[in-house]
Amino acid sequence: MFKSTALFFGVFIFGLVIYSSEKKKDPGLLHVGDIEFDPSTDNPNFKICGRIFQYYNFEKGNFSLDKKLIRQHFFSKIRKGSIYQNGYITIRFIVNCEGVTDRFRIYEIDRNWKKTKFDDKLKNQLLTLTKELKGWKPGEFPEFRQWSGKFDFYQYLTFKIRNGELMDITP
């Protein structure tokens, strides 16, 4: 009994140490999939206002930009890739409480949901165009009194690629 109790408390204390050290590194990180600051790619002056909510925490969409305008932005500027690949490129990022974006991350999968690598030119075009999007609104929970005000949230755009061409954008 003593050994199992000591083991439980040891694991519990270890978990607290890991949790508190993670919180010191980046106080916004609470969940799997949270985006940690990377000094090689991220703006060190990007303001995190508090807890960063996942996109699905909002009942109302958080697009301040019309989806039609987002589609026009990409489809009018994207150039056909020179490598005929198929799959999906997802770009995740944070929209902070001021509507500013940063911490862009790229995920690439093929049509069979396996990790893949797309042509760098295509990825860089999509990333540049995503960073150009302005007019994001901060997250808000007007229906919950205990959480009033504006919040940071994660956003993503997924690009469907067929034969090296942009076919669709979601959400």
C-alpha positions as CSV (number, residue, x, y, z in Angstrom):
1,M,0.0,0.0,0.0
2,F,2.8,2.4,0.9
3,K,4.7,1.8,-2.3
4,S,1.6,2.4,-4.5
5,T,0.7,5.6,-2.6
6,A,4.3,6.8,-2.8
7,L,4.3,6.0,-6.5
8,F,1.0,7.8,-7.1
9,F,2.4,10.9,-5.3
10,G,5.7,10.7,-7.1
11,V,3.9,10.6,-10.5
12,F,1.6,13.4,-9.4
13,I,4.5,15.6,-8.3
14,F,6.4,14.8,-11.5
15,G,3.3,15.8,-13.5
16,L,3.0,19.1,-11.6
17,V,6.7,19.9,-12.2
18,I,6.3,19.2,-15.9
19,Y,3.1,21.2,-16.1
20,S,4.5,24.2,-14.3
21,S,7.7,24.1,-16.4
22,E,5.6,24.1,-19.5
23,K,3.5,26.9,-18.2
24,K,6.7,28.9,-17.6
25,K,7.8,28.3,-21.2
26,D,4.5,29.4,-22.7
27,P,1.4,30.1,-20.5
28,G,-1.0,29.7,-23.4
29,L,-0.2,26.0,-23.9
30,L,-2.8,23.8,-22.2
31,H,-3.9,21.2,-24.7
32,V,-2.6,18.8,-27.3
33,G,-2.2,20.7,-30.5
34,D,-1.4,24.0,-28.9
35,I,1.3,25.9,-30.8
36,E,4.4,26.6,-28.9
37,F,6.5,29.7,-29.7
38,D,9.4,29.0,-32.1
39,P,12.0,31.8,-32.1
40,S,13.2,30.8,-35.6
41,T,9.8,31.5,-37.2
42,D,7.5,33.4,-34.9
43,N,7.3,37.1,-34.0
44,P,8.6,37.6,-30.5
45,N,6.4,40.7,-30.1
46,F,3.2,38.8,-30.9
47,K,0.8,39.3,-28.0
48,I,-0.9,36.3,-26.3
49,C,-3.7,37.7,-24.3
50,G,-4.4,34.6,-22.2
51,R,-5.8,31.2,-22.8
52,I,-6.0,30.3,-26.5
53,F,-9.2,28.6,-27.4
54,Q,-9.6,26.1,-30.2
55,Y,-11.7,27.2,-33.2
56,Y,-14.6,24.8,-32.3
57,N,-15.2,26.6,-28.9
58,F,-17.1,29.3,-30.7
59,E,-20.7,28.8,-31.7
60,K,-20.5,31.6,-34.2
61,G,-17.9,31.5,-36.9
62,N,-14.8,33.6,-36.2
63,F,-14.3,34.6,-39.8
64,S,-14.4,38.4,-40.0
65,L,-13.5,37.9,-43.6
66,D,-16.1,36.7,-46.0
67,K,-15.3,33.2,-47.2
68,K,-15.8,34.3,-50.8
69,L,-13.1,37.0,-50.3
70,I,-10.7,34.4,-48.8
71,R,-11.3,32.2,-51.8
72,Q,-10.7,35.1,-54.2
73,H,-7.6,36.1,-52.4
74,F,-6.0,32.7,-53.0
75,F,-7.5,31.6,-56.3
76,S,-6.5,34.9,-58.0
77,K,-2.9,34.8,-56.8
78,I,-1.9,31.2,-56.5
79,R,0.3,29.8,-59.3
80,K,0.0,26.2,-60.4
81,G,2.7,24.0,-58.9
82,S,5.3,22.4,-61.0
83,I,5.1,19.1,-59.2
84,Y,1.8,17.2,-59.7
85,Q,1.0,16.2,-56.2
86,N,-2.4,15.4,-54.5
87,G,-3.4,15.9,-50.9
88,Y,-4.0,18.6,-48.3
89,I,-2.0,21.4,-46.9
90,T,-3.3,22.8,-43.6
91,I,-2.0,26.1,-42.2
92,R,-2.8,26.6,-38.5
93,F,-2.2,29.8,-36.7
94,I,-3.3,32.0,-33.8
95,V,-5.6,35.0,-34.0
96,N,-5.0,37.0,-30.8
97,C,-7.4,39.2,-28.9
98,E,-6.5,42.1,-31.1
99,G,-7.2,40.3,-34.4
100,V,-3.5,39.9,-35.2
101,T,-2.1,36.6,-36.5
102,D,1.1,34.7,-35.9
103,R,2.6,31.2,-35.1
104,F,1.8,29.8,-38.5
105,R,2.4,26.0,-38.8
106,I,2.1,23.9,-42.0
107,Y,0.8,20.2,-42.0
108,E,0.9,18.2,-45.2
109,I,-0.9,14.9,-45.9
110,D,-1.6,13.0,-49.1
111,R,-5.1,11.8,-50.2
112,N,-4.6,8.7,-48.0
113,W,-4.1,10.8,-44.9
114,K,-0.4,10.0,-44.7
115,K,2.3,12.6,-44.1
116,T,3.9,13.9,-47.2
117,K,6.0,16.8,-48.5
118,F,4.6,19.2,-51.0
119,D,6.6,21.4,-53.4
120,D,8.2,24.2,-51.3
121,K,7.1,26.9,-53.9
122,L,3.5,25.9,-53.4
123,K,3.7,25.8,-49.6
124,N,5.5,29.1,-49.5
125,Q,2.9,30.7,-51.7
126,L,0.0,29.4,-49.5
127,L,1.8,30.6,-46.4
128,T,2.5,34.0,-47.7
129,L,-1.1,34.5,-48.9
130,T,-2.4,33.3,-45.5
131,K,-0.2,35.8,-43.7
132,E,-1.5,38.5,-46.0
133,L,-5.1,38.0,-44.8
134,K,-6.1,40.9,-42.6
135,G,-9.3,41.6,-40.7
136,W,-9.6,38.7,-38.3
137,K,-11.9,39.3,-35.3
138,P,-10.8,38.1,-31.9
139,G,-12.8,35.3,-30.3
140,E,-15.7,36.4,-28.1
141,F,-18.1,34.6,-25.8
142,P,-21.0,37.1,-25.4
143,E,-23.3,34.4,-24.2
144,F,-21.2,33.4,-21.2
145,R,-21.0,35.9,-18.5
146,Q,-18.0,34.3,-16.7
147,W,-16.0,34.6,-19.9
148,S,-16.6,38.1,-21.2
149,G,-14.3,40.1,-23.5
150,K,-12.1,39.1,-26.4
151,F,-9.9,36.0,-26.6
152,D,-7.1,34.4,-28.6
153,F,-8.0,31.4,-30.7
154,Y,-6.5,28.9,-33.1
155,Q,-7.6,29.1,-36.8
156,Y,-6.8,26.9,-39.7
157,L,-7.2,26.9,-43.5
158,T,-7.0,23.6,-45.4
159,F,-6.1,23.6,-49.0
160,K,-7.1,20.7,-51.3
161,I,-4.4,20.1,-53.9
162,R,-5.0,18.0,-57.0
163,N,-2.3,17.6,-59.7
164,G,-0.4,20.5,-58.1
165,E,-3.4,22.9,-58.4
166,L,-5.4,24.5,-55.6
167,M,-8.9,23.0,-55.9
168,D,-10.7,24.1,-52.7
169,I,-10.2,25.8,-49.3
170,T,-11.9,24.9,-46.1
171,P,-13.4,25.7,-43.6
